[in-house]
């Protein structure tokens, strides 16, 4: 019966084989296609005789025998055992193809490297079509590499709350560590219910915002509401269900990874593909899927659980949050059931507070990261339905319609994004916050949301949104009062406290953006940002000095009207800034309530933040125009054919222009860096080890702490690499820091104790550094500068900048440079 269902008549399959044989030139592929009819016959006989392996799962039926696998997801397909074709060309841009004709396949093979090729019969509309699935050997090798990297268990102890606050996704080093990682996260979150010190963290964070936003509540009341929700989630059995699932996942994952590696190493695997070819699968007993975005996902044994969630928030408040989730991570299945999936546990908790009654949980996939593994978890409400009828979408709970909304072309996402924007225009930012928690892209200075290209038109013509079609992203610029209203509502209902306890990296990012927006005020047509990094001051940046000077004069006249006799100062670096000193700001606050409020907010946000996790892989150092924060990365370089552990600092940007601008800031500060493209992930600015050694010993302490941390907590390979990198890194003084400009210290005579500072490079860059250095020295030396200006010179046709030993000795009397020079000499 199974054979009859799969091969109606049998003649169609033979005709397809003949069609391909007539058009193929490649002997190996031709042989594989020619054997298809014979292998299909052997498969049918084996199935009828009960001699087959059943690898079926909840998502697909898989019946394999005699080198053939029959697979049914929505429709049946037969996949034949692949053959390896050695390199014919270079490397095709497309990593795989599902060819529908011999000509299409031959063209791909002609420009591809080595590949695996497998015929496949797709059954549609009562007929059969033979296609050939071809996959680059590099894809199969990458699957092997990723599986090998996560094989077994590493025994690492995880700081899961810090990981969540930094990136959201919880990534285990080894598949066997999944249970330990999840347990560490849930234990950390649950500790806020029992540990008084943890509760105090939440209270202090809430108090900062209550004070800054002047909310009519207390931190104690806000924390109590948030922890009441967290307790309800715990008492529902959610924590125990997730711990149990993680334990079983870790055990089954170790077994699945091992079997997949055996299949790949022994050549006992087959290829599958979706009919469109957007996703390819390499299968043994389970499958590893690779999609066009380069995401590697491994099937797992399906595990499920069910919990009962009580109603935690008022219905109208839930509705507004639900609109944002529905615009992003939430969707519906063929049964109109609401469903969401995530690799970020905090997102699961945050979504569940908008649902009540019976919630189903299940897992069936593991994401193989470039380094490590994460679990994708699915959640769905058994009592919540999205019912599309004509031009109306009804949201119903247990048969009762909660609310309705217009439905555009039966596209729920488009309709709910329109509703998010409608609420925003009406002064309600809450749906936008939930939209950001779902599809937001974390950046330090912008509120960015990922949007598919077919929905970009929804944002056109809006003055508060910038559209990046190429990257499929939009950037929102909410008014400061909308940021204030959003954070206020989330804290007043306790949701902000819950997100703090969950260490949601997107919530922390949203609050940072809100703080940046709210700590400032309008003056003379520009928004003045406040900072307390080096004493209270305000600043406005301009591209040219002329613009800065024009604004400084306009601001001076505006201050004069208010009875304040003060002239803002103009400073120059990469950007030209107009600076307002503390005295001016304090006097302005006496006559302008907006300035007073901005200063109060800054003071509240400048207090120590306990909830925001301390990143152990960050280094912060001074540049000529401010501070730079970069992520540390343990990596390798090849020297003499040998891999040498080293350490880099990286900063990621979405646009090339931003990366180049940051690189320019580094270079102007005497730190060499390169820009590297990471494809769809954007661009990285990379500072190598030799340049990191130019930092001051105090700044390099963060590098030492990071390498020591990896040496203590990493797997065996990383521990050894970190220890060697520690040994090779020079933590002493190798350069002098003059106002954020780094110049290498060198002895100018072999036996002399005297040193001078040098920088070698492109003449244009050297000229820019010299100008910036002269400006800094004017600030440091004041009236003395003129007598020292000849001690800053260029040689070798402007390629080498030199500061004499005598000037360094003079600078050693200032706090900024004394310690570095003393350590060197």
C-alpha positions in Angstrom: 0.0 0.0 0.0 2.9 2.4 0.8 4.6 1.7 -2.5 1.4 2.3 -4.4 0.8 5.6 -2.7 4.3 6.7 -3.5 4.7 5.5 -7.1 1.4 5.7 -9.0 1.7 3.5 -12.0 5.5 3.5 -11.8 5.8 4.7 -15.5 6.1 8.4 -14.6 9.3 7.7 -12.6 10.9 5.7 -15.5 10.0 8.5 -18.0 11.7 11.1 -15.7 14.9 9.0 -15.5 15.0 8.7 -19.3 14.5 12.5 -19.6 17.6 13.1 -17.4 19.8 10.5 -19.0 19.2 12.1 -22.4 20.5 15.4 -21.3 23.3 14.6 -18.9 27.0 14.6 -19.9 28.7 13.9 -16.5 29.3 10.1 -16.3 29.1 9.9 -12.5 25.9 11.8 -12.3 24.5 9.8 -15.2 25.3 6.5 -13.5 23.6 7.7 -10.3 20.4 8.7 -12.2 20.4 5.5 -14.2 20.5 3.4 -11.0 17.4 5.2 -9.6 14.8 3.0 -11.2 16.6 -0.2 -10.0 17.1 1.2 -6.5 13.4 2.2 -6.4 12.4 -1.3 -7.2 14.7 -2.6 -4.4 13.2 -0.1 -2.0 9.6 -1.2 -2.8 10.5 -4.9 -2.3 12.2 -4.2 1.0 9.3 -2.1 2.3 6.8 -4.8 1.3 8.9 -7.4 3.1 9.2 -5.2 6.2 13.0 -4.7 5.8 13.3 -1.0 6.4 14.4 1.6 8.9 11.8 4.0 10.3 13.3 7.4 11.1 10.0 9.2 11.4 9.5 12.1 13.8 6.6 14.4 14.7 7.4 16.6 11.7 8.0 14.0 8.9 7.7 10.3 7.9 11.0 8.8 6.9 11.2 5.2 5.6 14.6 4.1 4.4 15.8 0.9 2.8 18.3 -0.2 0.1 19.9 3.3 -0.3 16.6 5.1 -0.7 14.6 7.1 1.7 10.9 8.0 1.3 10.1 11.2 3.1 6.7 12.8 3.7 6.2 16.3 5.2 3.3 17.7 3.2 3.9 15.5 0.1 6.0 12.5 -0.6 9.5 12.5 -2.0 12.1 9.8 -2.6 15.7 10.6 -2.0 18.5 8.3 -3.4 21.9 7.9 -1.8 24.3 10.6 -2.9 27.5 10.2 -4.9 30.6 12.4 -4.6 31.7 14.4 -7.7 35.2 15.7 -7.6 36.0 19.4 -8.3 35.2 20.6 -11.8 35.5 24.3 -11.3 36.2 26.8 -8.5 33.5 27.4 -5.9 29.9 28.2 -6.9 28.2 31.1 -5.3 25.2 28.9 -4.5 26.2 26.3 -2.0 23.6 23.9 -3.2 21.0 23.5 -5.9 17.8 21.5 -6.5 18.1 21.1 -10.3 15.0 20.5 -12.4 16.8 19.9 -15.6 20.1 18.4 -16.7 21.3 21.7 -18.1 20.7 23.5 -14.8 22.7 20.9 -12.9 25.6 20.8 -15.5 25.9 24.6 -15.3 26.1 24.5 -11.5 28.6 21.7 -11.5 30.8 23.4 -14.0 31.6 26.3 -11.6 31.4 24.3 -8.3 34.1 22.6 -6.3 33.7 19.0 -5.1 30.0 18.2 -4.4 27.6 15.5 -3.3 24.9 14.7 -5.9 21.7 12.7 -5.3 18.6 12.1 -7.5 15.2 12.8 -5.9 11.6 12.0 -7.0 9.0 14.6 -6.0 5.4 13.5 -6.2 3.0 16.3 -6.9 -0.5 16.5 -8.5 -0.6 12.8 -9.2 2.7 12.7 -11.1 6.4 12.4 -10.4 9.2 14.7 -11.2 12.9 13.8 -11.0 15.2 16.5 -9.6 18.8 16.3 -8.6 20.0 17.7 -5.3 23.6 18.8 -5.3 25.4 20.1 -2.3 28.9 21.6 -2.0 31.4 19.4 -0.1 32.2 22.5 1.9 28.6 22.5 3.4 28.9 18.8 4.5 32.3 19.5 5.9 31.0 22.5 7.9 28.2 20.3 9.3 30.8 17.8 10.4 32.9 20.6 12.0 30.1 22.1 13.9 28.9 18.6 15.2 32.5 17.7 16.2 32.9 21.0 18.0 29.8 20.4 20.3 30.3 16.7 20.8 30.2 15.4 24.4 30.1 17.6 27.5 32.7 20.2 28.6 31.9 20.4 32.3 31.9 24.2 32.1 30.1 26.3 34.8 28.0 28.9 33.2 27.2 32.5 34.2 23.9 32.2 32.2 22.4 35.5 33.5 25.4 37.4 32.2 25.1 35.6 28.8 21.4 36.5 28.6 22.1 40.2 29.4 24.8 40.3 26.8 23.3 38.5 23.8 20.0 36.9 24.8 20.7 33.5 23.2 22.0 30.9 25.7 24.8 29.0 23.9 26.4 25.9 25.5 29.9 25.0 24.5 29.0 21.3 24.2 25.7 19.6 23.6 26.0 17.8 26.9 26.2 21.2 28.7 22.6 22.2 27.7 21.0 21.1 31.0 23.7 22.8 33.1 23.3 26.1 31.1 19.5 26.1 31.3 19.6 25.2 35.0 22.1 28.0 35.7 19.7 30.5 34.0 16.6 29.3 35.8 18.3 29.1 39.2 19.6 32.6 38.7 16.2 34.0 37.8 14.5 32.1 40.6 17.0 33.4 43.1 15.3 36.9 42.9 12.4 35.3 44.8 14.5 34.1 47.7 17.7 36.2 47.9 17.3 39.5 49.7 20.5 40.9 48.0 19.1 40.1 44.6 15.8 41.7 45.5 17.7 44.8 46.5 19.3 44.9 43.0 15.9 45.1 41.5 14.7 47.7 44.0 17.7 50.0 43.2 17.2 49.7 39.5 13.5 50.4 39.7 14.2 53.3 42.1 16.5 54.9 39.6 13.8 55.0 36.9 11.0 56.0 39.3 13.1 58.9 40.5 14.2 59.9 36.9 10.6 59.7 35.5 9.0 61.1 38.7 6.5 58.2 38.9 3.8 58.1 41.5 4.8 54.8 43.1 7.6 53.3 45.2 10.3 50.9 44.2 9.1 48.4 46.8 5.6 48.3 45.2 7.0 48.0 41.7 9.4 45.2 42.7 6.5 43.4 44.5 4.4 43.4 41.3 7.2 42.1 39.2 8.2 39.3 41.6 4.5 38.3 42.0 4.5 37.6 38.2 7.8 35.7 38.5 6.4 33.6 41.4 3.3 32.8 39.4 5.3 31.5 36.5 7.4 29.4 38.9 4.4 28.0 40.7 2.8 27.1 37.3 5.5 24.4 37.0 7.2 26.2 34.2 10.7 26.2 35.8 10.5 22.5 36.6 9.2 21.6 33.1 12.1 23.5 31.4 14.7 21.9 33.7 13.3 18.4 32.9 13.3 19.1 29.2 16.8 20.5 29.3 18.1 17.4 31.1 16.6 15.0 28.5 17.7 17.2 25.6 21.3 17.1 26.8 21.2 13.3 27.0 19.5 12.8 23.6 21.6 15.5 22.0 24.9 13.8 22.9 23.6 10.5 21.4 22.2 12.3 18.2 25.4 14.2 17.6 27.4 11.0 17.9 25.2 9.1 15.5 25.2 11.9 13.0 29.0 12.1 13.0 29.2 8.3 12.5 26.9 8.6 9.5 28.8 11.5 7.9 32.2 9.9 8.5 31.0 6.5 7.1 29.3 8.1 4.1 26.0 6.7 5.2 23.9 9.8 4.8 21.4 11.2 2.3 20.4 14.6 1.1 16.9 16.2 1.3 15.6 19.6 0.2 12.5 21.6 0.3 10.9 21.8 -3.2 12.0 25.5 -3.6 15.6 24.6 -2.6 15.7 27.3 0.1 16.8 24.7 2.7 19.0 21.7 2.4 19.2 18.7 4.8 22.0 16.3 5.5 20.4 13.3 7.2 21.3 10.2 9.1 18.8 9.0 11.7 18.2 12.7 12.3 18.8 15.6 10.0 20.9 18.8 10.0 19.2 21.6 8.1 21.0 24.5 6.5 19.1 27.5 5.2 20.1 30.4 2.9 21.0 32.6 5.9 23.6 30.0 7.0 21.7 28.8 10.1 22.5 25.1 10.9 19.7 23.3 12.8 19.7 19.7 14.0 16.6 17.6 14.6 16.2 16.2 18.1 13.8 13.8 19.8 10.6 15.8 20.3 10.0 16.6 24.0 6.9 18.3 25.3 5.3 19.6 28.5 2.2 21.6 29.5 1.7 24.2 32.1 -1.2 26.3 33.4 -0.5 30.1 33.4 -2.8 32.4 35.5 -3.9 35.8 34.3 -1.1 38.1 35.3 -2.0 41.5 33.8 -5.1 43.5 33.0 -6.7 42.5 29.7 -6.4 45.9 28.0 -2.7 46.1 28.9 -2.1 42.6 27.6 -3.8 43.5 24.4 -1.4 46.3 23.7 1.6 44.1 24.4 0.1 41.3 22.3 -0.1 43.6 19.3 3.7 44.0 19.4 4.4 40.3 19.9 2.0 39.4 17.0 3.9 41.9 14.8 7.1 40.0 15.6 7.7 36.6 17.0 4.1 35.3 17.4 2.3 33.5 14.6 -0.5 31.0 14.1 -0.6 27.4 12.7 -3.2 25.7 10.5 -5.4 25.3 13.5 -5.5 29.1 14.3 -3.4 28.4 17.5 -1.0 31.1 18.6 2.6 29.9 18.6 6.1 31.4 19.1 9.6 29.9 19.0 12.8 31.3 20.4 16.4 30.4 21.5 16.2 33.0 24.2 14.6 31.8 27.4 13.8 35.4 28.6 11.7 35.8 25.5 9.6 32.8 26.4 8.9 34.2 29.9 8.1 37.7 28.5 5.7 36.2 25.9 3.9 34.0 28.5 2.8 36.9 30.7 0.5 37.9 27.8 -1.1 34.5 27.7 -3.1 32.6 30.3 -4.6 29.1 30.9 -3.1 26.1 29.1 0.3 26.5 27.5 2.1 23.8 25.6 5.9 23.6 25.3 8.0 21.5 23.0 11.4 21.3 21.5 12.6 19.5 18.4 15.6 21.5 17.2 19.1 22.4 18.2 20.9 25.3 16.6 24.5 24.6 15.8 26.3 27.9 16.2 29.7 28.7 14.8 30.9 28.0 18.3 28.5 26.2 20.6 24.9 25.0 20.5 21.6 26.5 21.5 18.1 25.0 21.8 15.0 26.3 20.1 11.9 26.1 22.2 8.3 26.4 20.9 5.3 27.5 23.0 1.6 27.6 22.0 -1.6 28.5 23.8 -4.3 25.9 23.7 -7.0 28.4 24.6 -5.9 31.4 22.4 -6.9 31.6 18.8 -6.3 33.9 15.8 -9.3 33.6 13.6 -9.1 35.3 10.1 -12.4 35.8 8.5 -12.5 38.0 5.4 -11.1 41.4 6.2 -11.2 40.9 10.0 -8.9 39.2 12.4 -10.5 38.1 15.7 -8.4 37.3 18.7 -10.3 34.9 20.9 -9.6 33.3 24.3 -11.6 30.1 25.2 -14.2 31.0 22.5 -14.6 34.6 23.7 -13.5 37.4 21.3 -11.1 39.6 23.2 -10.6 42.1 20.4 -10.7 42.5 16.6 -8.6 44.3 14.0 -8.7 45.0 10.3 -6.9 42.3 8.2 -5.0 43.3 5.1 -4.9 40.6 2.4 -5.0 37.9 5.1 -1.5 39.0 6.1 -1.5 39.1 9.9 2.0 40.6 10.2 1.3 43.5 7.9 -2.0 44.2 9.7 -0.4 44.2 13.2 2.6 46.3 12.1 0.1 48.9 10.9 -1.6 48.7 14.3 1.7 49.2 16.1 2.3 52.3 14.1 -1.2 53.5 14.7 -0.8 53.2 18.4 2.6 55.0 18.2 1.0 57.9 16.3 -1.7 58.1 19.0 1.0 58.4 21.7 1.0 54.8 22.8 4.5 53.2 22.6 3.8 50.0 24.4 3.1 47.9 21.3 6.4 49.2 19.8 8.3 48.0 22.9 6.9 44.4 22.5 7.7 44.6 18.8 11.3 45.5 19.7 11.5 42.7 22.3 10.6 40.3 19.5 12.3 41.5 16.3 14.6 44.2 17.7 18.3 44.4 16.7 20.4 45.5 19.6 22.6 48.6 18.9 24.0 51.0 21.4 22.6 54.2 19.9 19.6 53.3 17.7 16.2 51.5 18.0 16.4 49.1 15.1 13.8 46.4 14.1 14.2 43.7 11.4 11.5 43.8 8.8 11.0 41.6 5.7 11.5 43.4 2.4 7.8 42.9 1.4 6.7 45.0 4.4 9.2 47.9 4.0 6.5 50.0 2.4 4.7 50.2 5.7 7.3 52.6 7.0 7.7 54.8 3.9 7.0 58.5 4.4 7.3 58.5 8.2 9.5 61.2 9.7 10.3 59.1 12.8 11.6 56.1 10.8 14.6 55.4 8.6 14.4 52.5 6.1 17.3 50.3 5.2 16.0 48.1 2.4 19.3 46.3 1.7 19.6 45.1 5.3 15.9 44.7 5.8 15.9 47.0 8.9 14.1 50.1 10.0 15.4 52.6 12.6 12.8 54.3 14.9 13.4 57.7 16.4 10.8 58.0 19.2 10.3 61.3 20.9 11.8 61.5 24.4 8.3 61.6 25.9 7.4 58.3 24.2 10.5 56.6 25.6 9.5 58.0 29.1 6.0 56.8 28.8 7.1 53.3 27.6 9.5 52.7 30.5 7.1 54.2 33.0 4.2 51.9 32.0 6.4 48.8 32.1 7.7 49.6 35.6 4.3 50.7 37.0 2.8 47.3 36.0 5.9 45.4 37.2 6.8 44.1 33.8 10.0 46.2 33.8 11.1 44.5 37.0 10.3 41.0 35.6 12.5 41.8 32.5 15.2 43.0 34.8 15.2 39.7 36.7 15.1 37.8 33.3 18.3 39.8 32.2 16.7 40.6 28.9 19.4 42.1 26.7 16.8 43.9 24.5 15.1 45.4 27.6 18.5 46.6 28.9 19.2 48.1 25.4 15.9 49.8 25.3 16.5 51.4 28.7 19.9 52.6 27.5 18.3 54.2 24.4 15.6 55.8 26.7 18.3 57.2 29.0 20.2 58.7 26.1 17.1 60.3 24.7 15.9 61.7 28.0 19.2 63.0 29.4 19.2 66.1 27.3 17.4 69.3 26.3 16.7 71.6 23.4 18.7 74.9 23.1 19.0 77.2 20.1 17.5 74.6 17.7 19.8 71.7 18.7 19.5 68.8 21.2 22.1 69.1 23.9 23.2 65.7 25.3 24.3 65.5 28.9 27.2 63.4 30.3 28.8 62.9 33.7 31.8 60.9 32.5 34.2 63.8 33.3 32.1 66.0 35.5 28.7 67.3 34.4 28.8 68.8 30.9 26.6 69.0 27.8 27.7 68.7 24.2 26.5 68.9 20.6 28.5 67.3 17.7 29.1 68.8 14.2 30.9 67.6 11.1 32.8 70.8 10.5 34.3 73.4 12.9 32.4 76.2 11.0 29.1 74.6 11.9 30.2 74.2 15.5 31.3 77.8 15.8 28.1 79.1 14.3 26.1 77.0 16.8 28.3 78.1 19.7 27.5 81.8 18.9 23.8 81.1 18.5 23.8 79.3 21.9 25.7 82.2 23.5 23.1 84.6 22.3 20.3 82.4 23.6 22.0 82.1 27.0 22.5 85.9 27.0 18.7 86.3 26.6 18.2 84.2 29.7 20.6 86.3 31.7 23.5 83.9 31.6 26.9 85.3 30.6 28.6 82.2 29.2 30.3 81.3 25.9 30.3 77.5 25.1 33.6 76.1 24.2 34.4 74.4 20.8 36.7 71.4 20.7 38.0 69.6 17.7 38.8 65.9 17.0 37.1 63.7 14.5 34.0 65.6 15.3 33.8 69.2 16.4 31.9 69.6 19.6 30.3 72.5 21.4 30.7 72.0 25.1 28.6 73.5 27.9 30.3 73.4 31.3 28.7 72.5 34.6 28.4 76.1 35.8 26.5 77.1 32.7 24.2 74.0 33.0 23.5 74.6 36.7 22.5 78.3 36.0 20.4 77.2 33.0 18.6 74.7 35.2 17.5 77.5 37.5 15.5 79.1 34.7 14.6 76.2 32.5 12.6 73.2 34.0 13.5 70.9 31.1 17.2 71.3 31.8 16.6 70.7 35.5 14.7 67.5 34.8 17.4 66.3 32.4 20.1 66.8 35.0 18.0 65.0 37.6 17.6 62.1 35.2 21.3 61.9 34.4 22.1 61.9 38.1 19.7 59.0 38.7 21.1 57.0 35.8 24.7 57.7 36.7 24.3 55.7 40.0 25.8 52.2 40.0 23.8 49.7 38.0 23.5 46.4 39.6 21.0 44.7 37.4 22.9 45.2 34.1 25.4 42.4 33.9 29.0 43.1 33.9 30.6 41.9 30.7 33.8 40.0 31.3 34.8 40.2 27.5 34.8 44.0 27.2 37.7 46.4 27.1 37.2 50.2 27.4 39.9 52.6 26.5 40.4 56.3 25.8 40.5 57.8 22.3 41.2 61.3 21.3 37.5 62.2 21.3 36.0 60.0 24.0 35.9 56.3 25.0 35.9 53.2 22.9 34.3 49.9 24.1 35.1 46.7 22.2 34.5 43.0 22.7 37.6 40.8 23.3 38.0 37.7 21.2 40.4 34.8 21.7 41.5 33.6 18.3 44.5 32.2 16.3 47.0 33.4 13.8 49.2 31.3 11.5 52.9 31.7 11.9 55.3 29.3 10.1 52.4 26.8 9.5 51.5 26.8 13.2 48.4 28.1 14.9 49.3 30.6 17.6 46.7 31.8 20.1 46.2 35.5 20.2 43.6 38.1 21.3 41.8 40.7 19.3 39.3 43.4 20.1 36.3 43.7 17.8 33.3 46.1 17.4 30.4 45.2 15.1 28.5 47.7 12.9 25.5 47.3 10.6 26.8 49.8 8.0 30.3 50.0 6.4 30.3 53.8 6.8 29.9 53.4 10.6 32.7 50.8 10.7 35.0 53.1 8.7 34.2 56.1 10.9 35.1 54.1 14.1 38.3 52.8 12.4 39.2 56.5 11.6 38.7 57.4 15.3 41.0 54.6 16.3 43.7 55.5 13.8 43.6 59.1 14.7 44.2 58.0 18.3 47.3 56.0 17.2 45.6 52.6 17.2 45.7 50.6 13.9 42.6 48.6 13.0 41.1 46.8 10.0 37.5 46.5 8.8 36.2 43.0 8.0 32.9 42.2 6.2 30.8 39.6 8.0 28.2 39.3 5.2 24.6 39.6 6.5 25.9 40.2 10.0 27.5 43.5 9.0 31.1 44.7 9.5 33.7 44.3 12.2 36.4 46.6 13.2 39.3 44.5 14.5 42.2 45.7 16.7 45.0 43.1 16.8 47.1 42.1 19.8 50.1 44.3 19.0 47.8 47.4 19.0 46.1 46.3 22.2 49.5 46.3 23.8 49.6 50.1 23.3 46.9 50.5 25.9 47.8 51.7 29.4 48.5 49.0 32.0 45.2 50.0 33.7 43.2 49.5 30.5 45.0 46.2 29.8 43.8 44.9 33.1 40.4 44.0 31.4 42.3 41.9 28.9 44.1 40.1 31.6 40.8 39.4 33.5 39.2 38.1 30.3 42.0 35.7 29.5 42.1 34.5 33.1 38.3 33.9 33.0 38.6 31.8 29.8 41.5 29.9 31.3 39.3 29.0 34.3 36.0 28.3 32.6 36.6 27.3 29.0 36.9 23.8 27.6 40.4 22.2 27.4 41.3 23.7 24.0 40.3 27.2 25.0 42.0 27.0 28.4 45.3 26.1 26.8 44.8 28.9 24.2 44.0 31.5 26.9 47.0 30.4 29.0 49.4 30.8 26.0 47.8 34.1 25.0 48.3 35.4 28.6 52.0 34.3 28.4 52.5 36.1 25.1 50.7 39.4 25.9 52.8 42.3 27.1 50.9 43.9 30.0 53.6 46.5 30.6 53.9 50.0 29.2 54.7 50.0 25.5 53.2 53.4 24.5 52.4 56.8 25.9 48.9 58.1 26.1 48.6 61.8 25.5 45.0 62.8 25.7 43.8 59.6 24.1 46.5 59.5 21.4 48.8 56.5 21.6 52.4 56.7 20.5 54.9 53.9 20.8 57.8 54.4 23.2 61.2 53.6 21.8 64.8 53.9 23.0 66.6 56.2 20.6 70.1 54.9 21.4 70.8 51.2 22.1 72.5 51.8 25.5 70.6 54.9 26.5 67.8 55.0 29.1 66.2 57.8 27.2 63.0 57.2 25.2 61.0 59.1 22.7 57.5 58.5 21.3 56.9 57.7 17.6 54.2 56.9 15.2 54.8 55.7 11.6 52.2 55.7 8.9 50.7 57.3 5.9 51.7 61.0 5.6 48.0 62.2 5.6 47.2 60.2 8.7 50.4 61.4 10.4 49.4 65.0 9.6 46.0 64.5 11.2 47.4 62.9 14.3 49.9 65.7 14.6 47.2 68.3 14.4 45.1 66.5 17.0 48.2 66.0 19.2 49.0 69.7 19.1 45.4 70.6 20.1 45.7 68.2 23.1 49.1 69.6 24.1 47.7 73.1 24.0 45.1 72.0 26.5 47.7 70.2 28.7 50.5 72.8 28.6 48.5 76.0 28.3 50.9 79.0 27.8 53.9 76.7 27.9 52.9 75.1 24.6 54.8 77.6 22.3 58.1 76.8 23.9 57.6 73.0 23.3 56.0 73.0 19.8 59.4 72.3 18.1 59.6 69.1 20.1 56.8 67.6 18.0 58.3 66.9 14.5 57.8 64.7 11.5 60.6 63.0 9.5 60.9 60.7 6.5 58.8 62.9 4.3 56.0 63.1 6.9 55.7 59.4 7.5 57.2 59.4 11.0 55.9 61.5 13.9 58.3 62.0 16.8 58.0 63.5 20.3 61.3 64.2 21.9 62.6 62.8 25.1 62.6 66.3 26.6 58.9 66.9 25.9 58.1 63.4 27.4 59.9 64.4 30.5 57.8 67.5 30.8 54.6 65.5 30.2 55.7 63.1 32.9 54.9 65.8 35.4 51.2 65.6 34.4 48.8 63.0 35.8 47.8 61.7 32.4 51.2 60.5 31.3 53.4 60.2 34.4 52.7 56.6 35.4 53.2 55.2 31.9 56.5 57.0 31.4 57.8 56.1 34.8 57.0 52.4 34.3 58.8 52.5 30.9 61.9 54.3 32.1 
